[in-house]
Amino acid sequence: MSEPMTDEQLADYEERMAGDEWGGKAPRQAKRFWPSAMRLLRLLEPYKVSLAFVFLMNAASVVLAVYAPRVLGFAMDVIFSGVVSQQIPAGVSEEEAIAGLRESGQDRFADMAEAMDLRPGEGIDVDRLRALVVTLLLLYLASSVLMWAQGAILNRITMATVYRLRQDVERKLNHLPLNYFDTRQRGDVMSRTTNDVDNVQQALQETLSQLFNAALMLVGIIGMMFWISWQLALIVLLSIPLTAVVIAVVGTRSQRQFTAQWRSTGDLNGHVEESFSGHEVALIFGRTEALREDFDEKNTSLFDAASKAQFLANSMLPIMQFISYLSYVLIAVFGGLRVASGALTLGDATAFIQYSRQFNQPLGELAGMAQMLQSGVASAERIFEFLDAEEEPADTATAAPPAVRGDVQFRDVAFSYTDDPLIQDLTLHVRPGQTAAIVGPTGAGKTTLVNLIMRFYDVDSGSILIDGTDIRDMPRAGLRSNIGMVLQDAVLFEGTIMDNIRYGRLDATDEEVLEAAKATYVDRFVRSLPEGYDTVVDQDGGSISAGERQLITIARAFLARPAVLILDEATSSVDTRTEVLVQKAMNALRSQRTSFVIAHRLSTIRDADLILVMQSGRIVEQGTHAELLERRGTYYQLNQSQFAGEN
């Protein structure tokens, strides 16, 4: 099972992520919000014309929505002025009515009356009120239609951006070297390429349109409030620095916790994937309790990180609501005093209160979006780290190799994964059509040797030649098209058995697929299946056995017609009875092909033309089965110990 990273490993991991080791484009200091956010926004550059059009529609929508409360204030003035006008006898002028109020000692009411459009004895102006109500409804309707339209366009832009991001991730997967996957948990890679992309999509969809709207709404509302009363507007604006402090302090801390949350998610995914694939082994060795404890530890780590992130993010809105309530109380008190003094009309006060409430709405939206933005940018940062990882070196050769005969030579080859050398001064010559078996203890360099042939890694020094040509002078795709490989674990893809065999050569006809299946004994068991070659299997093989899955992979390699063949312990995971069929199928596959066979069971390689005994990255013995037994060296000891174990 996977072990948690030590402090030293985590520090090394973060240092590499922060620096240039994996591509040089990641920010120097890891887990920074703004660099990742700006890079995410740069993905929207291809749609800048559409975004400009959206901005215009949003601006128009905001102008209409912002002006609507002002119209509502005018309507309130019409109503209040009409009610007051009804109390004044007809025939009295507005000036006379106000003068009478002052003479009677009602100076404050007279001040309020001076700000009204009085029509003594006439009451409410119904025609004007009707026109204002219709105008108000049209303003809100037009604003809503524009908001819907710009939202629909923004959603299409977001979907297209994430579509391109997924394509970039897929392309990156195909250009990463093998050591990238060897040094990382599969669950973490899957989390970066699936969960994190989904989270970025959700963050863009839920925040991009609101960001435009909230920013413009905020500017428009502030302008209207200053138009009505700059004194009251200043009271409202006092909430901005308080809000900025909340976003700066709480937002920065929650960003760190969201990053930790997604990292813990990757660790947990890796553990779950490992537990699922190794479930039978855990049952056999009684390790289910240890797996459960490991899961609990990782799940607790995720819970702690997620709890802290959510607590910090969710604390923004209540704090800002308190600031909003405090601002509302101050506006109500000072606004009422200004209406009483005649400095404002009742309609102005009504409109200003509406604006103050709308002012808090975009601020509240910004606070609510902060949580999604922090989470989305944390995911984007992990994706960018993946996209910035160092790729396989580009091919210097562009011409496809000629027809390969299969003459393979190692000349003074040295290779190491780290500073410690794994293969040293390896020299080897396998002629066309020969079978070279490779045996040795774990860690001797057997699999590394065949990985070098496939150019999954390049040698540190020396050279590997096929038909006299250095494989570094061949395009990787051209080289690998001439090499077939059957792995210890039979890998099948979701589809029919026919599709899985045809994977070896996509342009093969059905007759050629059937020929490969018959030559490798796949036809024997497929004929007994109800659906035959149309039987659907997946990566786990479904209802077919491990040996039958391995036969399918051998048929796939047979169909590919490679000049060089690599069999990496292909019989180690099958039972003894099935091994006979698998061995026969491999013999048919190896016929007239240069073959490298990594073997655990020495009984399967007795007829090899050349047996290589590896130890600590060196070939310590080589020869035929009989020759090596006669020398009574390392191979003899391996054979004796295995023979004794079988007995």
Secondary structure as a PSIPRED ss2 file (coil, helix, strand):
# PSIPRED VFORMAT (PSIPRED V4.0)

   1 M C   1.000  0.000  0.000
   2 S C   1.000  0.000  0.000
   3 E C   1.000  0.000  0.000
   4 P C   1.000  0.000  0.000
   5 M C   1.000  0.000  0.000
   6 T C   1.000  0.000  0.000
   7 D H   0.000  1.000  0.000
   8 E H   0.000  1.000  0.000
   9 Q H   0.000  1.000  0.000
  10 L H   0.000  1.000  0.000
  11 A H   0.000  1.000  0.000
  12 D H   0.000  1.000  0.000
  13 Y H   0.000  1.000  0.000
  14 E H   0.000  1.000  0.000
  15 E H   0.000  1.000  0.000
  16 R H   0.000  1.000  0.000
  17 M H   0.000  1.000  0.000
  18 A H   0.000  1.000  0.000
  19 G C   1.000  0.000  0.000
  20 D C   1.000  0.000  0.000
  21 E C   1.000  0.000  0.000
  22 W C   1.000  0.000  0.000
  23 G C   1.000  0.000  0.000
  24 G C   1.000  0.000  0.000
  25 K C   1.000  0.000  0.000
  26 A C   1.000  0.000  0.000
  27 P C   1.000  0.000  0.000
  28 R C   1.000  0.000  0.000
  29 Q C   1.000  0.000  0.000
  30 A C   1.000  0.000  0.000
  31 K C   1.000  0.000  0.000
  32 R C   1.000  0.000  0.000
  33 F H   0.000  1.000  0.000
  34 W H   0.000  1.000  0.000
  35 P H   0.000  1.000  0.000
  36 S H   0.000  1.000  0.000
  37 A H   0.000  1.000  0.000
  38 M H   0.000  1.000  0.000
  39 R H   0.000  1.000  0.000
  40 L H   0.000  1.000  0.000
  41 L H   0.000  1.000  0.000
  42 R H   0.000  1.000  0.000
  43 L C   1.000  0.000  0.000
  44 L C   1.000  0.000  0.000
  45 E H   0.000  1.000  0.000
  46 P H   0.000  1.000  0.000
  47 Y H   0.000  1.000  0.000
  48 K H   0.000  1.000  0.000
  49 V H   0.000  1.000  0.000
  50 S H   0.000  1.000  0.000
  51 L H   0.000  1.000  0.000
  52 A H   0.000  1.000  0.000
  53 F H   0.000  1.000  0.000
  54 V H   0.000  1.000  0.000
  55 F H   0.000  1.000  0.000
  56 L H   0.000  1.000  0.000
  57 M H   0.000  1.000  0.000
  58 N H   0.000  1.000  0.000
  59 A H   0.000  1.000  0.000
  60 A H   0.000  1.000  0.000
  61 S H   0.000  1.000  0.000
  62 V H   0.000  1.000  0.000
  63 V H   0.000  1.000  0.000
  64 L H   0.000  1.000  0.000
  65 A H   0.000  1.000  0.000
  66 V H   0.000  1.000  0.000
  67 Y H   0.000  1.000  0.000
  68 A H   0.000  1.000  0.000
  69 P H   0.000  1.000  0.000
  70 R H   0.000  1.000  0.000
  71 V H   0.000  1.000  0.000
  72 L H   0.000  1.000  0.000
  73 G H   0.000  1.000  0.000
  74 F H   0.000  1.000  0.000
  75 A H   0.000  1.000  0.000
  76 M H   0.000  1.000  0.000
  77 D H   0.000  1.000  0.000
  78 V H   0.000  1.000  0.000
  79 I H   0.000  1.000  0.000
  80 F H   0.000  1.000  0.000
  81 S H   0.000  1.000  0.000
  82 G H   0.000  1.000  0.000
  83 V H   0.000  1.000  0.000
  84 V H   0.000  1.000  0.000
  85 S H   0.000  1.000  0.000
  86 Q H   0.000  1.000  0.000
  87 Q C   1.000  0.000  0.000
  88 I C   1.000  0.000  0.000
  89 P C   1.000  0.000  0.000
  90 A C   1.000  0.000  0.000
  91 G C   1.000  0.000  0.000
  92 V C   1.000  0.000  0.000
  93 S C   1.000  0.000  0.000
  94 E H   0.000  1.000  0.000
  95 E H   0.000  1.000  0.000
  96 E H   0.000  1.000  0.000
  97 A H   0.000  1.000  0.000
  98 I H   0.000  1.000  0.000
  99 A H   0.000  1.000  0.000
 100 G H   0.000  1.000  0.000
 101 L H   0.000  1.000  0.000
 102 R H   0.000  1.000  0.000
 103 E H   0.000  1.000  0.000
 104 S C   1.000  0.000  0.000
 105 G C   1.000  0.000  0.000
 106 Q C   1.000  0.000  0.000
 107 D H   0.000  1.000  0.000
 108 R H   0.000  1.000  0.000
 109 F H   0.000  1.000  0.000
 110 A H   0.000  1.000  0.000
 111 D H   0.000  1.000  0.000
 112 M H   0.000  1.000  0.000
 113 A H   0.000  1.000  0.000
 114 E H   0.000  1.000  0.000
 115 A C   1.000  0.000  0.000
 116 M C   1.000  0.000  0.000
 117 D C   1.000  0.000  0.000
 118 L C   1.000  0.000  0.000
 119 R C   1.000  0.000  0.000
 120 P C   1.000  0.000  0.000
 121 G C   1.000  0.000  0.000
 122 E C   1.000  0.000  0.000
 123 G C   1.000  0.000  0.000
 124 I C   1.000  0.000  0.000
 125 D C   1.000  0.000  0.000
 126 V H   0.000  1.000  0.000
 127 D H   0.000  1.000  0.000
 128 R H   0.000  1.000  0.000
 129 L H   0.000  1.000  0.000
 130 R H   0.000  1.000  0.000
 131 A H   0.000  1.000  0.000
 132 L H   0.000  1.000  0.000
 133 V H   0.000  1.000  0.000
 134 V H   0.000  1.000  0.000
 135 T H   0.000  1.000  0.000
 136 L H   0.000  1.000  0.000
 137 L H   0.000  1.000  0.000
 138 L H   0.000  1.000  0.000
 139 L H   0.000  1.000  0.000
 140 Y H   0.000  1.000  0.000
 141 L H   0.000  1.000  0.000
 142 A H   0.000  1.000  0.000
 143 S H   0.000  1.000  0.000
 144 S H   0.000  1.000  0.000
 145 V H   0.000  1.000  0.000
 146 L H   0.000  1.000  0.000
 147 M H   0.000  1.000  0.000
 148 W H   0.000  1.000  0.000
 149 A H   0.000  1.000  0.000
 150 Q H   0.000  1.000  0.000
 151 G H   0.000  1.000  0.000
 152 A H   0.000  1.000  0.000
 153 I H   0.000  1.000  0.000
 154 L H   0.000  1.000  0.000
 155 N H   0.000  1.000  0.000
 156 R H   0.000  1.000  0.000
 157 I H   0.000  1.000  0.000
 158 T H   0.000  1.000  0.000
 159 M H   0.000  1.000  0.000
 160 A H   0.000  1.000  0.000
 161 T H   0.000  1.000  0.000
 162 V H   0.000  1.000  0.000
 163 Y H   0.000  1.000  0.000
 164 R H   0.000  1.000  0.000
 165 L H   0.000  1.000  0.000
 166 R H   0.000  1.000  0.000
 167 Q H   0.000  1.000  0.000
 168 D H   0.000  1.000  0.000
 169 V H   0.000  1.000  0.000
 170 E H   0.000  1.000  0.000
 171 R H   0.000  1.000  0.000
 172 K H   0.000  1.000  0.000
 173 L H   0.000  1.000  0.000
 174 N C   1.000  0.000  0.000
 175 H C   1.000  0.000  0.000
 176 L C   1.000  0.000  0.000
 177 P C   1.000  0.000  0.000
 178 L H   0.000  1.000  0.000
 179 N H   0.000  1.000  0.000
 180 Y H   0.000  1.000  0.000
 181 F H   0.000  1.000  0.000
 182 D H   0.000  1.000  0.000
 183 T C   1.000  0.000  0.000
 184 R C   1.000  0.000  0.000
 185 Q C   1.000  0.000  0.000
 186 R H   0.000  1.000  0.000
 187 G H   0.000  1.000  0.000
 188 D H   0.000  1.000  0.000
 189 V H   0.000  1.000  0.000
 190 M H   0.000  1.000  0.000
 191 S H   0.000  1.000  0.000
 192 R H   0.000  1.000  0.000
 193 T H   0.000  1.000  0.000
 194 T H   0.000  1.000  0.000
 195 N H   0.000  1.000  0.000
 196 D H   0.000  1.000  0.000
 197 V H   0.000  1.000  0.000
 198 D H   0.000  1.000  0.000
 199 N H   0.000  1.000  0.000
 200 V H   0.000  1.000  0.000
 201 Q H   0.000  1.000  0.000
 202 Q H   0.000  1.000  0.000
 203 A H   0.000  1.000  0.000
 204 L H   0.000  1.000  0.000
 205 Q H   0.000  1.000  0.000
 206 E H   0.000  1.000  0.000
 207 T H   0.000  1.000  0.000
 208 L H   0.000  1.000  0.000
 209 S H   0.000  1.000  0.000
 210 Q H   0.000  1.000  0.000
 211 L H   0.000  1.000  0.000
 212 F H   0.000  1.000  0.000
 213 N H   0.000  1.000  0.000
 214 A H   0.000  1.000  0.000
 215 A H   0.000  1.000  0.000
 216 L H   0.000  1.000  0.000
 217 M H   0.000  1.000  0.000
 218 L H   0.000  1.000  0.000
 219 V H   0.000  1.000  0.000
 220 G H   0.000  1.000  0.000
 221 I H   0.000  1.000  0.000
 222 I H   0.000  1.000  0.000
 223 G H   0.000  1.000  0.000
 224 M H   0.000  1.000  0.000
 225 M H   0.000  1.000  0.000
 226 F H   0.000  1.000  0.000
 227 W H   0.000  1.000  0.000
 228 I H   0.000  1.000  0.000
 229 S C   1.000  0.000  0.000
 230 W H   0.000  1.000  0.000
 231 Q H   0.000  1.000  0.000
 232 L H   0.000  1.000  0.000
 233 A H   0.000  1.000  0.000
 234 L H   0.000  1.000  0.000
 235 I H   0.000  1.000  0.000
 236 V H   0.000  1.000  0.000
 237 L H   0.000  1.000  0.000
 238 L C   1.000  0.000  0.000
 239 S H   0.000  1.000  0.000
 240 I H   0.000  1.000  0.000
 241 P H   0.000  1.000  0.000
 242 L H   0.000  1.000  0.000
 243 T H   0.000  1.000  0.000
 244 A H   0.000  1.000  0.000
 245 V H   0.000  1.000  0.000
 246 V H   0.000  1.000  0.000
 247 I H   0.000  1.000  0.000
 248 A H   0.000  1.000  0.000
 249 V H   0.000  1.000  0.000
 250 V H   0.000  1.000  0.000
 251 G H   0.000  1.000  0.000
 252 T H   0.000  1.000  0.000
 253 R H   0.000  1.000  0.000
 254 S H   0.000  1.000  0.000
 255 Q H   0.000  1.000  0.000
 256 R H   0.000  1.000  0.000
 257 Q H   0.000  1.000  0.000
 258 F H   0.000  1.000  0.000
 259 T H   0.000  1.000  0.000
 260 A H   0.000  1.000  0.000
 261 Q H   0.000  1.000  0.000
 262 W H   0.000  1.000  0.000
 263 R H   0.000  1.000  0.000
 264 S H   0.000  1.000  0.000
 265 T H   0.000  1.000  0.000
 266 G H   0.000  1.000  0.000
 267 D H   0.000  1.000  0.000
 268 L H   0.000  1.000  0.000
 269 N H   0.000  1.000  0.000
 270 G H   0.000  1.000  0.000
 271 H H   0.000  1.000  0.000
 272 V H   0.000  1.000  0.000
 273 E H   0.000  1.000  0.000
 274 E H   0.000  1.000  0.000
 275 S H   0.000  1.000  0.000
 276 F H   0.000  1.000  0.000
 277 S H   0.000  1.000  0.000
 278 G C   1.000  0.000  0.000
 279 H H   0.000  1.000  0.000
 280 E H   0.000  1.000  0.000
 281 V H   0.000  1.000  0.000
 282 A H   0.000  1.000  0.000
 283 L H   0.000  1.000  0.000
 284 I H   0.000  1.000  0.000
 285 F C   1.000  0.000  0.000
 286 G C   1.000  0.000  0.000
 287 R C   1.000  0.000  0.000
 288 T H   0.000  1.000  0.000
 289 E H   0.000  1.000  0.000
 290 A H   0.000  1.000  0.000
 291 L H   0.000  1.000  0.000
 292 R H   0.000  1.000  0.000
 293 E H   0.000  1.000  0.000
 294 D H   0.000  1.000  0.000
 295 F H   0.000  1.000  0.000
 296 D H   0.000  1.000  0.000
 297 E H   0.000  1.000  0.000
 298 K H   0.000  1.000  0.000
 299 N H   0.000  1.000  0.000
 300 T H   0.000  1.000  0.000
 301 S H   0.000  1.000  0.000
 302 L H   0.000  1.000  0.000
 303 F H   0.000  1.000  0.000
 304 D H   0.000  1.000  0.000
 305 A H   0.000  1.000  0.000
 306 A H   0.000  1.000  0.000
 307 S H   0.000  1.000  0.000
 308 K H   0.000  1.000  0.000
 309 A H   0.000  1.000  0.000
 310 Q H   0.000  1.000  0.000
 311 F H   0.000  1.000  0.000
 312 L H   0.000  1.000  0.000
 313 A H   0.000  1.000  0.000
 314 N H   0.000  1.000  0.000
 315 S C   1.000  0.000  0.000
 316 M H   0.000  1.000  0.000
 317 L H   0.000  1.000  0.000
 318 P H   0.000  1.000  0.000
 319 I H   0.000  1.000  0.000
 320 M H   0.000  1.000  0.000
 321 Q H   0.000  1.000  0.000
 322 F H   0.000  1.000  0.000
 323 I H   0.000  1.000  0.000
 324 S H   0.000  1.000  0.000
 325 Y H   0.000  1.000  0.000
 326 L H   0.000  1.000  0.000
 327 S H   0.000  1.000  0.000
 328 Y H   0.000  1.000  0.000
 329 V H   0.000  1.000  0.000
 330 L H   0.000  1.000  0.000
 331 I H   0.000  1.000  0.000
 332 A H   0.000  1.000  0.000
 333 V H   0.000  1.000  0.000
 334 F H   0.000  1.000  0.000
 335 G H   0.000  1.000  0.000
 336 G H   0.000  1.000  0.000
 337 L H   0.000  1.000  0.000
 338 R H   0.000  1.000  0.000
 339 V H   0.000  1.000  0.000
 340 A H   0.000  1.000  0.000
 341 S C   1.000  0.000  0.000
 342 G C   1.000  0.000  0.000
 343 A C   1.000  0.000  0.000
 344 L C   1.000  0.000  0.000
 345 T C   1.000  0.000  0.000
 346 L H   0.000  1.000  0.000
 347 G H   0.000  1.000  0.000
 348 D H   0.000  1.000  0.000
 349 A H   0.000  1.000  0.000
 350 T H   0.000  1.000  0.000
 351 A H   0.000  1.000  0.000
 352 F H   0.000  1.000  0.000
 353 I H   0.000  1.000  0.000
 354 Q H   0.000  1.000  0.000
 355 Y H   0.000  1.000  0.000
 356 S H   0.000  1.000  0.000
 357 R H   0.000  1.000  0.000
 358 Q H   0.000  1.000  0.000
 359 F H   0.000  1.000  0.000
 360 N H   0.000  1.000  0.000
 361 Q H   0.000  1.000  0.000
 362 P H   0.000  1.000  0.000
 363 L H   0.000  1.000  0.000
 364 G H   0.000  1.000  0.000
 365 E H   0.000  1.000  0.000
 366 L H   0.000  1.000  0.000
 367 A H   0.000  1.000  0.000
 368 G H   0.000  1.000  0.000
 369 M H   0.000  1.000  0.000
 370 A H   0.000  1.000  0.000
 371 Q H   0.000  1.000  0.000
 372 M H   0.000  1.000  0.000
 373 L H   0.000  1.000  0.000
 374 Q H   0.000  1.000  0.000
 375 S H   0.000  1.000  0.000
 376 G H   0.000  1.000  0.000
 377 V H   0.000  1.000  0.000
 378 A H   0.000  1.000  0.000
 379 S H   0.000  1.000  0.000
 380 A H   0.000  1.000  0.000
 381 E H   0.000  1.000  0.000
 382 R H   0.000  1.000  0.000
 383 I H   0.000  1.000  0.000
 384 F H   0.000  1.000  0.000
 385 E H   0.000  1.000  0.000
 386 F H   0.000  1.000  0.000
 387 L H   0.000  1.000  0.000
 388 D C   1.000  0.000  0.000
 389 A C   1.000  0.000  0.000
 390 E C   1.000  0.000  0.000
 391 E C   1.000  0.000  0.000
 392 E C   1.000  0.000  0.000
 393 P C   1.000  0.000  0.000
 394 A C   1.000  0.000  0.000
 395 D C   1.000  0.000  0.000
 396 T C   1.000  0.000  0.000
 397 A C   1.000  0.000  0.000
 398 T C   1.000  0.000  0.000
 399 A C   1.000  0.000  0.000
 400 A C   1.000  0.000  0.000
 401 P C   1.000  0.000  0.000
 402 P C   1.000  0.000  0.000
 403 A C   1.000  0.000  0.000
 404 V C   1.000  0.000  0.000
 405 R C   1.000  0.000  0.000
 406 G C   1.000  0.000  0.000
 407 D C   1.000  0.000  0.000
 408 V E   0.000  0.000  1.000
 409 Q E   0.000  0.000  1.000
 410 F E   0.000  0.000  1.000
 411 R E   0.000  0.000  1.000
 412 D E   0.000  0.000  1.000
 413 V E   0.000  0.000  1.000
 414 A E   0.000  0.000  1.000
 415 F E   0.000  0.000  1.000
 416 S C   1.000  0.000  0.000
 417 Y C   1.000  0.000  0.000
 418 T C   1.000  0.000  0.000
 419 D C   1.000  0.000  0.000
 420 D C   1.000  0.000  0.000
 421 P C   1.000  0.000  0.000
 422 L C   1.000  0.000  0.000
 423 I E   0.000  0.000  1.000
 424 Q E   0.000  0.000  1.000
 425 D E   0.000  0.000  1.000
 426 L E   0.000  0.000  1.000
 427 T E   0.000  0.000  1.000
 428 L E   0.000  0.000  1.000
 429 H E   0.000  0.000  1.000
 430 V E   0.000  0.000  1.000
 431 R C   1.000  0.000  0.000
 432 P C   1.000  0.000  0.000
 433 G C   1.000  0.000  0.000
 434 Q C   1.000  0.000  0.000
 435 T E   0.000  0.000  1.000
 436 A E   0.000  0.000  1.000
 437 A E   0.000  0.000  1.000
 438 I E   0.000  0.000  1.000
 439 V E   0.000  0.000  1.000
 440 G C   1.000  0.000  0.000
 441 P C   1.000  0.000  0.000
 442 T C   1.000  0.000  0.000
 443 G C   1.000  0.000  0.000
 444 A C   1.000  0.000  0.000
 445 G C   1.000  0.000  0.000
 446 K H   0.000  1.000  0.000
 447 T H   0.000  1.000  0.000
 448 T H   0.000  1.000  0.000
 449 L H   0.000  1.000  0.000
 450 V H   0.000  1.000  0.000
 451 N H   0.000  1.000  0.000
 452 L H   0.000  1.000  0.000
 453 I H   0.000  1.000  0.000
 454 M C   1.000  0.000  0.000
 455 R C   1.000  0.000  0.000
 456 F C   1.000  0.000  0.000
 457 Y C   1.000  0.000  0.000
 458 D C   1.000  0.000  0.000
 459 V C   1.000  0.000  0.000
 460 D C   1.000  0.000  0.000
 461 S E   0.000  0.000  1.000
 462 G E   0.000  0.000  1.000
 463 S E   0.000  0.000  1.000
 464 I E   0.000  0.000  1.000
 465 L E   0.000  0.000  1.000
 466 I E   0.000  0.000  1.000
 467 D C   1.000  0.000  0.000
 468 G C   1.000  0.000  0.000
 469 T E   0.000  0.000  1.000
 470 D E   0.000  0.000  1.000
 471 I H   0.000  1.000  0.000
 472 R H   0.000  1.000  0.000
 473 D H   0.000  1.000  0.000
 474 M C   1.000  0.000  0.000
 475 P C   1.000  0.000  0.000
 476 R H   0.000  1.000  0.000
 477 A H   0.000  1.000  0.000
 478 G H   0.000  1.000  0.000
 479 L H   0.000  1.000  0.000
 480 R H   0.000  1.000  0.000
 481 S C   1.000  0.000  0.000
 482 N C   1.000  0.000  0.000
 483 I E   0.000  0.000  1.000
 484 G E   0.000  0.000  1.000
 485 M E   0.000  0.000  1.000
 486 V E   0.000  0.000  1.000
 487 L C   1.000  0.000  0.000
 488 Q C   1.000  0.000  0.000
 489 D C   1.000  0.000  0.000
 490 A C   1.000  0.000  0.000
 491 V C   1.000  0.000  0.000
 492 L C   1.000  0.000  0.000
 493 F C   1.000  0.000  0.000
 494 E C   1.000  0.000  0.000
 495 G E   0.000  0.000  1.000
 496 T E   0.000  0.000  1.000
 497 I H   0.000  1.000  0.000
 498 M H   0.000  1.000  0.000
 499 D H   0.000  1.000  0.000
 500 N H   0.000  1.000  0.000
 501 I H   0.000  1.000  0.000
 502 R H   0.000  1.000  0.000
 503 Y C   1.000  0.000  0.000
 504 G C   1.000  0.000  0.000
 505 R C   1.000  0.000  0.000
 506 L C   1.000  0.000  0.000
 507 D C   1.000  0.000  0.000
 508 A C   1.000  0.000  0.000
 509 T C   1.000  0.000  0.000
 510 D H   0.000  1.000  0.000
 511 E H   0.000  1.000  0.000
 512 E H   0.000  1.000  0.000
 513 V H   0.000  1.000  0.000
 514 L H   0.000  1.000  0.000
 515 E H   0.000  1.000  0.000
 516 A H   0.000  1.000  0.000
 517 A H   0.000  1.000  0.000
 518 K H   0.000  1.000  0.000
 519 A H   0.000  1.000  0.000
 520 T C   1.000  0.000  0.000
 521 Y C   1.000  0.000  0.000
 522 V H   0.000  1.000  0.000
 523 D H   0.000  1.000  0.000
 524 R H   0.000  1.000  0.000
 525 F H   0.000  1.000  0.000
 526 V H   0.000  1.000  0.000
 527 R C   1.000  0.000  0.000
 528 S C   1.000  0.000  0.000
 529 L C   1.000  0.000  0.000
 530 P C   1.000  0.000  0.000
 531 E C   1.000  0.000  0.000
 532 G H   0.000  1.000  0.000
 533 Y H   0.000  1.000  0.000
 534 D H   0.000  1.000  0.000
 535 T C   1.000  0.000  0.000
 536 V E   0.000  0.000  1.000
 537 V E   0.000  0.000  1.000
 538 D C   1.000  0.000  0.000
 539 Q C   1.000  0.000  0.000
 540 D C   1.000  0.000  0.000
 541 G C   1.000  0.000  0.000
 542 G C   1.000  0.000  0.000
 543 S C   1.000  0.000  0.000
 544 I C   1.000  0.000  0.000
 545 S C   1.000  0.000  0.000
 546 A H   0.000  1.000  0.000
 547 G H   0.000  1.000  0.000
 548 E H   0.000  1.000  0.000
 549 R H   0.000  1.000  0.000
 550 Q H   0.000  1.000  0.000
 551 L H   0.000  1.000  0.000
 552 I H   0.000  1.000  0.000
 553 T H   0.000  1.000  0.000
 554 I H   0.000  1.000  0.000
 555 A H   0.000  1.000  0.000
 556 R H   0.000  1.000  0.000
 557 A H   0.000  1.000  0.000
 558 F H   0.000  1.000  0.000
 559 L H   0.000  1.000  0.000
 560 A H   0.000  1.000  0.000
 561 R C   1.000  0.000  0.000
 562 P C   1.000  0.000  0.000
 563 A C   1.000  0.000  0.000
 564 V E   0.000  0.000  1.000
 565 L E   0.000  0.000  1.000
 566 I E   0.000  0.000  1.000
 567 L E   0.000  0.000  1.000
 568 D E   0.000  0.000  1.000
 569 E C   1.000  0.000  0.000
 570 A C   1.000  0.000  0.000
 571 T C   1.000  0.000  0.000
 572 S C   1.000  0.000  0.000
 573 S C   1.000  0.000  0.000
 574 V C   1.000  0.000  0.000
 575 D C   1.000  0.000  0.000
 576 T H   0.000  1.000  0.000
 577 R H   0.000  1.000  0.000
 578 T H   0.000  1.000  0.000
 579 E H   0.000  1.000  0.000
 580 V H   0.000  1.000  0.000
 581 L H   0.000  1.000  0.000
 582 V H   0.000  1.000  0.000
 583 Q H   0.000  1.000  0.000
 584 K H   0.000  1.000  0.000
 585 A H   0.000  1.000  0.000
 586 M H   0.000  1.000  0.000
 587 N H   0.000  1.000  0.000
 588 A H   0.000  1.000  0.000
 589 L H   0.000  1.000  0.000
 590 R H   0.000  1.000  0.000
 591 S C   1.000  0.000  0.000
 592 Q C   1.000  0.000  0.000
 593 R C   1.000  0.000  0.000
 594 T E   0.000  0.000  1.000
 595 S E   0.000  0.000  1.000
 596 F E   0.000  0.000  1.000
 597 V E   0.000  0.000  1.000
 598 I E   0.000  0.000  1.000
 599 A C   1.000  0.000  0.000
 600 H C   1.000  0.000  0.000
 601 R C   1.000  0.000  0.000
 602 L H   0.000  1.000  0.000
 603 S H   0.000  1.000  0.000
 604 T H   0.000  1.000  0.000
 605 I C   1.000  0.000  0.000
 606 R C   1.000  0.000  0.000
 607 D C   1.000  0.000  0.000
 608 A C   1.000  0.000  0.000
 609 D C   1.000  0.000  0.000
 610 L E   0.000  0.000  1.000
 611 I E   0.000  0.000  1.000
 612 L E   0.000  0.000  1.000
 613 V E   0.000  0.000  1.000
 614 M E   0.000  0.000  1.000
 615 Q E   0.000  0.000  1.000
 616 S C   1.000  0.000  0.000
 617 G C   1.000  0.000  0.000
 618 R E   0.000  0.000  1.000
 619 I E   0.000  0.000  1.000
 620 V E   0.000  0.000  1.000
 621 E E   0.000  0.000  1.000
 622 Q E   0.000  0.000  1.000
 623 G E   0.000  0.000  1.000
 624 T C   1.000  0.000  0.000
 625 H H   0.000  1.000  0.000
 626 A H   0.000  1.000  0.000
 627 E H   0.000  1.000  0.000
 628 L H   0.000  1.000  0.000
 629 L H   0.000  1.000  0.000
 630 E H   0.000  1.000  0.000
 631 R H   0.000  1.000  0.000
 632 R C   1.000  0.000  0.000
 633 G C   1.000  0.000  0.000
 634 T H   0.000  1.000  0.000
 635 Y H   0.000  1.000  0.000
 636 Y H   0.000  1.000  0.000
 637 Q H   0.000  1.000  0.000
 638 L H   0.000  1.000  0.000
 639 N H   0.000  1.000  0.000
 640 Q H   0.000  1.000  0.000
 641 S H   0.000  1.000  0.000
 642 Q H   0.000  1.000  0.000
 643 F H   0.000  1.000  0.000
 644 A H   0.000  1.000  0.000
 645 G H   0.000  1.000  0.000
 646 E H   0.000  1.000  0.000
 647 N C   1.000  0.000  0.000
